[in-house]
Structure formats: structure tokens, C-alpha cells
């Protein structure tokens, strides 16, 4: 018994020793993870401010943060030339008569030369941030101009531009220059020094929210039912799914909508946990690579690809470099363990690495730092700011009950809500009418005359801004007190096309407030959403030569429409409600009800009045007779001369040996069309991957070159008084307008 008891005590002692060793290993390896919540915190760490503060300031290797800094800075350099539009500044800001759409009306663009200077400062900041040169200053030089340009034009807002601005702001507070930076070359205090955990936590939080809230937004019925993105399946990137036997409709529903929803909801989680990270990185990377080929969204897919790296262990770059051959790794900067930092809180005595350069190598010695128990304001602020930032970023996407004036058929301005791709718009018809309240003179304006933007049509705040701007532009042309009425027809997510704004309201004097609902917004006819499936069935039953437009209107209102002369076969058919079709040229009023149709005269106006108590629904069925005749003539010509067309090899047959009547305009058009198709096919067939790559890179280089040349001219004008870039562009455009449109009418003639 005594022996057995001794053996039992020995086992207990060994078990206790294993527990103690495990605790020591956990303390000595801060990267080791156990049970944790989404951001790597033990559950108990949320119960105490002291423990939470200590957790957020735990030391982490700076290598992963440095790689992220380099990649983000590089992508922002490219973004300045692409999506920010540095090469096109003179075209964007040279015309002072154009109407602008800033978030705050007091924000105004500078002159063209100074705008080039702003962009140049932003470029210098992005370069400095990338290479870690005067890091904090570089971050300021980048994100201050970035946010100024961003807030200057709401029509260009999108989620990823907002994300870039947020990350640039976050980067200012991070210690991202502690590794692989030029700052660390002459400042040893920041060379390979540990950074607090919250440096990584901020970035992980932001990326997680982008994915997760985008997934929550996709719980919208339009997305779940597959109506948001209905034509993506036609892209070549979905060819592997077609090989599995999926139809385009199935790809749109199951792959685009349902898999997209699941990926957004789960991406942040699978990237965080060690066990699921490889699988998560594969699917997330595949998703963003596909997006880069489907959409023109600049650097966003590549930035999101880079964000996956911050979920790996902080020292992953060093681990990777250690696997390289010694002859290569010796040429790279030091990859030794980092030194301790005053920005971190240490729970035990730590070894501080002292480095002295010796023949290109690092000579190391170690000192033991005393146990660090006290904390500073820096540690408190890091933890507190993380909490505040989390609250703000969770609140903003759901803050639309506060900013009700920006709510339309969807909530809020497109950008900070993370409602990516949930809504697809199709603008059908835009009409702008002016009335001089003094003289009674009225007329119509081109809705795009004083702007190059299109998104203003779907946002009440921008409609109000544009109407106020146009009213000011009309006054020099004799319209002293203009009233403006807009009639905009559009469809959201495949619904009927309907008007969005009350056409009887003068927008110039209409009430609008950021904090109140817009009274002149017409409601979305959501009750008719179930029609979308039936509309798709009707569309699928039509011939390839036939197009259809589905329209819905409110009781008591009317639609004035014009049938293009090329649409020789156009008819109107009623699907729901009662209407009266007025044809002024024939002086007729025809009443139609459900199931009845009417052929409309081409090249003439007609008015459709809704007379039922409920909204009317009808469809236009039209055939482009000019195009149809051209297609028929093409088929007859090819058949007559024994010619065929193969997609892979092009024209089958000898066109040059045919005796053709080239005095016939129709034959000339057909032969020209065949030659163009043949040239396009040959160009595509003969273009190699290297040619495409070279063309792509040379195009990007030309953008950069053009931007820098124009920026140099702008600086020359500001400093030395040379000719303004804006004046050069205006002169060039005037010459082009005279050469191409010698009879261009003025605004006075249009009025």
C-alpha cells in the first residue's frame, strides 16, 4: 500500500509539473492560442479592464505588420493613378460650370494646378508609407488629401474607397515601421521592435466587419432570392461550374448569391482560427481573384487578398525567410526575434536584444528587463480606442435612422454601409423640365448638361444639389426664378421600371434635411416584386430580335414617351390596372385594360395615363427593325455566296474573289462589317499572353508618366508662373469641339 501510495503521489506531482510547464510555455509564447473569441481574447479578459488593457498591449512580432504596410502602400500608389484618377484631373476640375456633389456644400475643388499638387502630396505620402520613410508624416500626407478628395464627390463613393480611407487613418496610429522600413535604418529604437497586440487587432477587426456586415446586408430578400446580380454567370470565370453541369441561372443563384452570402458571413471566422485558416484563405483568395476579372473595382480585390496575411501569425515572414537558402537569407535584413518595446506590457521579465552592427551582421547581447507592472496613458488609450472604434464601426452601417434624408429606396449613401452589390439599378428614362416662375417660360434640359455624373439621379440629397446648381446656371440665360421638375424612371433588382421622384414637385424649393425623410420620394412598388419571376418568363419566351421593357406607374400620373424611328414594330400591352394611351399626332385617346395591347407609331410621342385606383403595369414590346433588317441581309448575303462564320477560325470562304456590287450601300455595309469581325478575330487569335501583359503594363506606365508630367507642369505654373494645366486642357478641348462639332449649339439656343 505504501508503494502504491508513493506511486500515486508521484503521478500527481508529474501532472502538477506538466501543468506548470504548460503555463510557462503559454506565457513565454504570446502567439500560442487557446480557446478564444473572434479576436483572440480569452473570455475572462473581457471581465476586467486591467486584464483587457494588458491583453491589448501584449507584445507581438512586427514582421507581419511590416509586410502589410508595404503591400497596402504599394496598392495605394497604384490606386492614385487608377481609381483616384490622377491622369484625368484636368478633365475633372477644369470646367467651373460643372455641378459638384460634395458631402458638405462648403467643400469646393481647388484649381486644376492645386488639385495636381494635392494628388502629388498624396502620392508622396503613399510612397513614404510603403517604404516606411518618415512614417507618421507620410500617413498624414496620404490620408488627409485622400479624405478631402473622397468627400468632394459623393457620386464616386463606394465601399472599397471608404475602406481604403479607414485603413489609411488606422495606419497612422500603428507601429508599422518597426520592421523593414527606412526609418529603422537610422533609428535603432524602432528597428525590429515588438508592437502591441492592438496594432493587429484594429486591422483584423476592420477586415472582419467588412466581410461580416456585408454578409448581414446580403440577408436582404432580393439577394437571398437571387435578384441582385442576375447576369454574372455569363463571365468566363464561371466556366468550371458550367463543366459541372450547372446552368447560368443555377450559377447566378447558388454560386453568386448563396455561396457569396455564406462566404461573407463566415470569412472573418475561418480566417481567424488556425484549423480553418488554410481553407478560408483558399476560398477568400479565389473569391477576390474572380472579382478582379468580373468587375472593374481597381485595387480592391488585391488589397483584400493582402488582408488575409494579417490573420497569420505575426512572425510568418520571418518563418518563411528562415526556410530560404543561407546564401539568400544572408542578403536580407535581420530576421532575429524582436526587441522589447515600451509600447507593450510584459507579464514577466523579458530579454531585451541589444544589436551592434559588425561587418554587415548583427552582434547580439541580452539584458533582462525588470518585471513591468505599471502602465501609461499610451496603454490605456490603445485599449480604449479599440473599444470606441469597434462601437463606431458597428453603429455606422445601421445609423440610417439618424440620417434619414439620405435614405431612398435603399438606406444611406453607398459606401460606409457595406451593402456591396446588393442593389442593381437600371435607369430607363430621365426628364428635366424648367419653368420661369416670373415669365411662365418653360422648356426641357438635358439632365447631364452640367454634370458628368450619373449616380445623382438615385439620391435625394444629390438631386437637390443638382437642381440648386442648375437653377444658378440658368439665371445668366434669362431664367430669373427657375423651378425645376425631374422625372426619373428606373428599376431596382429587376423590378418594374417606375418613377423615383414626384414629377410635380419643384426640387429647387422642395424641402430636404439630412435628418428627416424626403417627402417627394415616391415609394418603391414592393407589392409588385412577386411579378419578377413572371416577367423573366415573359422575357424568355420572346424572340432574340425582340426586346421588352416593363413599366409600373402610380394612379393619377402619366408617362410621356417617344418611340425611336428605328423601332418600327413597337406595341404596348397592359399587365395590370387600367390606362389611357394618348397619341397627339393622331388625336386619339385609347383605353386599355388587362390583356389588351396597342401598336404605337414610330418616331412619335405618346402619353400613358394611369386611370385605375391601383398602380398600372404594362410592357413595351419592340423590335429594332433597322438592326433586324441588317441581320437578315447579312444572313442572306452569307448564304448566297457560300460563306460561313466560325467563332474559332473566323470567316470560311474567299471574300476577295467575289464579284460584288460595291455601289450598293447595303453591300458596302455588309462587307465592312465582315472585315471588322475578321480583323477582331485575327487580333484576338494572334495576341499572346505576353502581348496582353506587355500592353497592360505599358498602359499603366503611360498613366503614371502622364500624371507626373502634368503634375510637373502644375508645379511649374504655381512656382514659376508657367502656363496653367487647366488652361492648356480648356484650350485643347475648345479646339477639339470646333474641329469635331462646328455647329455645336449653345445653351441659349437649347433653351
Residue pairs with C-beta under 8 A, 6 or more apart in sequence:
25 32
26 32
26 34
27 347
27 348
30 58
30 59
30 60
30 197
31 60
31 61
31 313
31 314
31 315
33 40
33 274
34 42
35 42
35 43
36 42
37 43
37 46
38 208
38 268
38 269
38 272
39 201
39 204
39 205
39 208
39 272
40 197
40 201
40 272
41 52
41 55
42 55
44 51
45 51
45 52
45 55
46 52
49 383
52 383
53 345
53 375
53 379
53 380
53 383
54 345
54 347
54 375
55 197
56 196
56 197
56 198
56 201
56 379
56 382
56 383
56 386
57 196
57 197
57 198
57 343
57 344
57 345
57 375
57 379
57 382
57 383
58 196
58 197
58 344
58 345
59 194
59 195
59 196
59 197
59 338
59 340
59 341
59 344
59 346
59 350
60 194
60 195
60 196
60 197
60 199
60 200
60 314
61 194
61 195
61 313
61 314
61 315
61 318
61 337
61 338
62 175
62 176
62 178
62 179
62 192
62 193
62 194
62 195
62 314
62 338
63 179
63 180
63 314
63 315
63 316
63 317
63 318
63 335
63 338
64 200
64 309
64 310
64 312
64 313
64 314
64 315
64 316
64 317
65 174
65 175
65 176
65 178
65 179
65 195
65 199
65 200
65 310
65 314
66 132
66 176
66 177
66 178
66 179
66 180
66 181
66 317
67 180
67 309
67 317
68 176
68 203
68 306
68 307
68 309
68 310
69 129
69 130
69 132
69 171
69 174
69 176
69 177
69 181
70 130
70 131
70 132
70 180
71 303
71 306
71 309
72 129
72 130
72 167
72 171
72 303
72 306
73 126
73 127
73 129
73 130
73 131
74 130
75 299
75 302
75 303
75 306
76 126
76 129
76 130
76 142
76 164
76 168
76 299
77 123
77 126
77 127
77 130
78 299
78 700
79 164
79 298
79 299
80 86
80 119
80 122
80 123
80 126
80 707
81 87
81 700
81 703
81 704
81 707
82 298
82 299
82 700
82 703
83 161
83 298
83 299
84 119
84 122
84 146
84 149
85 92
86 116
86 119
86 123
86 703
86 707
86 711
87 703
87 706
87 707
87 710
89 112
89 115
89 116
89 119
89 710
89 725
90 112
90 710
90 725
90 726
90 728
90 729
91 729
92 115
93 109
93 110
93 111
93 112
93 115
93 726
94 112
94 726
94 729
94 730
94 733
95 730
97 450
97 473
98 450
98 451
98 452
99 450
99 451
99 465
99 466
99 469
99 470
99 473
100 108
100 109
100 152
100 153
100 465
100 469
101 153
101 154
101 155
101 453
101 456
101 462
101 465
101 466
102 108
102 151
102 152
102 153
102 154
103 151
103 154
104 151
105 465
107 148
107 151
107 152
109 115
109 152
110 118
111 724
111 726
112 714
112 724
112 725
112 726
112 729
113 714
113 715
113 717
113 718
113 724
113 725
113 726
114 714
114 718
116 710
116 711
116 714
116 715
116 725
117 711
117 714
117 715
117 718
118 145
118 148
118 149
119 145
119 149
119 707
119 711
120 711
120 714
120 715
121 141
121 145
122 141
122 142
122 145
122 146
122 149
124 138
124 141
125 138
125 139
125 140
125 141
125 142
125 143
125 145
126 138
126 142
127 133
127 138
128 134
128 135
128 137
128 138
128 141
128 142
129 135
129 138
129 139
129 142
129 168
129 171
131 181
131 182
132 176
132 177
132 180
132 181
132 182
132 183
132 184
133 181
133 182
133 183
134 183
135 176
135 177
135 181
135 183
136 172
139 168
139 171
139 172
140 172
142 168
143 165
143 168
143 169
143 171
143 172
146 164
146 165
146 168
147 165
147 169
150 157
150 161
150 162
150 165
153 453
154 413
154 455
154 459
154 461
154 462
155 453
155 454
155 455
155 456
155 462
156 453
157 413
157 414
157 415
158 297
158 414
158 415
159 210
159 214
159 414
159 415
159 416
159 417
159 418
159 419
159 420
160 297
160 298
160 299
160 300
160 303
161 415
162 415
162 416
163 206
163 210
163 300
163 303
164 299
164 303
166 206
167 203
167 206
170 202
170 203
170 206
173 202
173 385
174 195
174 199
174 202
174 203
175 190
175 193
175 195
175 196
175 199
175 341
175 343
176 199
177 183
177 184
177 190
178 184
178 190
178 191
178 192
178 193
178 194
178 195
178 338
178 341
179 191
179 192
179 333
179 338
180 333
181 190
183 190
184 190
184 191
184 192
185 191
188 355
191 339
191 355
192 334
192 336
192 338
192 339
192 353
192 355
193 338
193 339
193 340
193 341
194 338
194 339
194 340
194 341
194 343
194 344
195 341
195 343
195 344
196 341
196 343
196 344
196 345
196 379
196 382
198 382
198 383
198 385
198 386
200 310
200 314
201 386
202 386
202 389
203 307
203 310
204 272
204 310
204 311
205 386
205 389
205 390
205 393
206 393
207 268
207 271
207 304
207 307
207 310
207 311
208 268
208 272
209 268
209 393
209 394
209 418
210 304
210 418
211 263
211 264
211 265
211 267
211 268
212 264
212 265
212 267
212 268
213 397
213 418
214 264
214 418
214 419
214 420
215 261
215 262
215 263
215 264
215 265
215 266
215 267
216 265
217 223
217 397
217 417
217 418
217 419
217 420
217 422
218 224
218 257
218 260
218 261
218 264
218 265
218 422
219 261
220 228
220 419
220 422
222 228
222 422
222 423
222 493
223 257
223 261
223 422
224 257
224 258
224 261
226 252
226 253
226 256
226 257
227 493
227 494
227 532
228 257
228 421
228 422
228 423
228 424
228 493
229 252
229 256
229 257
229 421
229 424
230 252
230 424
230 494
231 252
232 238
232 251
232 252
232 256
232 294
233 248
233 249
233 251
233 252
233 255
233 256
234 248
235 293
235 294
236 293
237 290
237 293
237 294
238 251
238 255
241 251
241 255
242 248
242 251
246 254
246 255
260 287
260 421
263 283
263 284
263 287
266 280
267 280
267 283
267 284
269 276
269 280
270 276
270 277
270 279
270 280
270 283
270 284
271 277
271 280
271 281
271 284
271 308
271 311
272 311
277 311
277 312
281 308
281 311
284 304
284 305
284 308
285 305
285 308
288 301
288 302
288 304
288 305
289 301
289 305
291 297
291 300
291 301
292 301
292 302
309 316
313 319
317 335
318 335
321 329
321 332
321 335
322 329
322 335
324 332
329 335
334 355
334 362
336 353
336 355
336 362
336 364
337 353
338 353
339 352
339 353
339 354
339 355
340 346
340 350
340 351
340 352
340 353
340 369
342 376
343 378
343 379
343 382
345 372
345 375
345 379
346 369
346 371
346 372
348 371
349 368
349 369
349 370
349 371
350 368
350 369
350 372
351 366
351 367
351 368
351 369
352 366
352 367
352 368
352 369
353 364
353 365
353 366
354 364
354 365
354 366
354 367
355 362
355 363
355 364
356 362
356 363
356 365
357 363
396 416
396 417
397 416
397 417
397 418
397 419
399 412
400 406
400 407
400 411
400 412
400 417
402 515
403 412
403 514
403 515
404 514
404 515
404 516
404 517
405 460
405 461
405 512
405 513
405 514
405 515
405 516
405 517
405 518
406 412
406 413
406 459
406 460
406 461
406 514
407 517
407 518
408 458
408 459
408 460
408 500
408 518
408 521
409 423
409 458
409 492
409 500
409 524
410 419
410 422
410 423
410 492
411 417
411 419
412 419
413 459
413 461
414 455
423 492
423 493
424 492
424 493
424 494
425 458
425 490
425 491
425 492
426 490
426 491
426 492
426 497
427 454
427 457
427 458
427 488
427 489
427 490
428 489
428 490
428 491
428 497
428 549
429 487
429 488
429 489
429 497
429 561
430 447
430 457
430 486
430 487
430 488
430 489
431 444
431 447
431 486
431 487
431 488
431 560
432 444
432 445
432 446
432 447
432 470
432 484
432 485
432 486
432 487
433 442
433 443
433 444
433 445
433 484
433 485
433 486
433 487
434 442
434 443
434 444
434 445
434 470
434 474
434 479
434 482
434 483
434 484
434 485
435 441
435 442
435 482
435 483
435 485
435 506
436 442
436 478
436 479
436 480
436 481
436 482
436 483
437 481
437 482
437 483
438 480
438 481
439 480
441 479
443 751
445 470
445 750
445 751
446 750
447 457
447 486
448 454
449 747
449 750
450 466
450 469
450 470
450 473
451 466
453 462
455 462
456 462
456 463
456 465
456 466
457 463
457 486
457 488
457 490
457 500
458 488
458 490
458 500
460 501
460 512
460 518
460 520
460 521
461 512
461 514
463 486
463 501
463 507
464 507
464 510
464 512
467 484
467 486
467 507
467 508
467 510
468 508
470 482
470 484
471 482
471 484
471 508
474 482
474 751
475 482
477 747
477 748
477 751
478 751
479 751
482 508
483 506
483 508
483 509
484 506
484 507
484 508
485 503
485 504
485 505
485 506
485 507
486 501
486 503
486 507
487 499
487 501
487 503
488 499
488 500
488 501
489 497
489 498
489 499
489 500
489 551
489 559
490 497
490 498
490 500
491 497
491 498
491 550
492 524
493 532
494 532
494 535
494 536
495 524
495 525
495 528
495 529
495 531
495 532
495 552
496 525
496 528
496 531
496 535
496 550
496 551
496 552
496 617
497 549
497 550
497 551
497 552
498 522
498 524
498 525
498 551
498 552
498 553
498 554
499 522
499 553
499 554
499 557
500 521
500 522
501 507
501 520
501 521
501 522
502 520
502 521
502 522
503 557
505 520
507 520
510 519
510 520
511 519
512 518
522 554
525 552
525 615
528 552
528 576
528 615
528 617
531 550
531 575
531 617
535 550
538 548
538 619
539 548
542 548
542 621
545 623
545 624
545 627
545 628
545 631
546 621
546 622
546 623
547 621
547 622
547 623
547 624
548 619
548 620
548 621
548 622
549 619
549 620
549 622
550 575
550 617
550 618
550 619
551 559
551 608
551 617
551 618
551 619
551 620
552 615
552 616
552 617
553 559
553 608
553 610
553 615
553 616
554 610
554 615
555 610
555 611
555 612
555 613
555 614
555 615
555 616
556 610
557 609
557 610
558 582
558 607
558 608
558 609
558 610
559 607
559 608
560 605
560 606
560 607
561 605
561 606
561 607
561 608
562 604
562 605
562 606
563 570
563 600
563 601
563 602
563 603
563 604
563 606
563 622
564 602
564 603
565 602
565 603
566 602
566 624
566 625
566 626
566 627
567 602
567 622
567 623
567 624
567 625
568 602
568 623
568 625
568 626
569 599
569 622
569 623
569 625
570 599
570 600
570 602
570 620
570 621
570 622
570 623
571 597
571 598
571 599
571 600
571 620
571 621
571 622
572 581
572 592
572 597
572 598
572 600
572 608
572 618
572 619
572 620
572 621
573 595
573 596
573 597
573 598
573 618
573 619
573 621
574 592
574 593
574 594
574 595
574 596
574 597
574 616
574 617
574 618
575 594
575 617
575 618
575 619
576 594
576 614
576 615
576 616
576 617
576 618
577 594
577 610
577 612
577 614
577 615
577 616
577 617
577 618
578 591
578 592
578 593
578 594
578 610
578 611
578 612
578 616
579 591
579 592
579 608
579 609
579 610
579 611
579 612
579 616
579 618
580 589
580 590
580 591
580 592
580 608
580 609
580 611
581 589
581 590
581 592
581 598
581 600
581 606
581 607
581 608
581 609
582 588
582 589
582 606
582 607
582 608
582 609
583 589
583 590
583 600
583 601
583 604
583 606
584 604
584 605
584 606
584 607
585 601
585 604
585 605
586 601
590 598
591 611
592 598
592 618
600 606
608 616
608 618
610 616
630 669
633 666
633 670
634 670
634 673
637 643
637 667
637 670
638 644
638 645
641 653
641 655
641 658
642 653
643 651
643 652
643 653
643 655
643 674
644 651
644 652
644 653
645 651
645 652
645 677
646 652
650 677
650 678
650 681
650 682
650 685
651 674
651 677
651 678
655 671
655 674
655 675
660 667
660 671
661 667
662 668
662 671
710 725
713 722
713 723
713 725
713 728
714 724
714 725
716 722
717 723
717 724
717 725
737 744
